[in-house]
Amino acid sequence: MDKIDIAVFAVPAPTVLEILNGPVENIKGAIIISSGFREIGPEGKKIEILLKGILEMKGVRVMGPNCLGIYDTASKVDTFL
């Protein structure tokens, strides 16, 4: 299985959890653009806590949720597109 340096998630919050609960051991890092976590209240906070647990268990480093993305001028990695 190929290694994925950065996976970009722009799907509803519950779908982020569904995907990350699957076989994602090949993903090193993730950018979660999705909203619907802590900012929506107690229900979203529960989803965010579950997300954190999954990420820790799977060893995936993350930026987000509610992240606009990244742009690196050295490598030209651009997730704003």
Secondary structure, DSSP 4 states (H G I P E B T S, - for coil): ---EEEEEE-S-HHHHHHHHTSS-TTEEEEEE----SGGG-HHHHHHHHHHHHHHHHHT-EEE-SS----B-TTT--B---
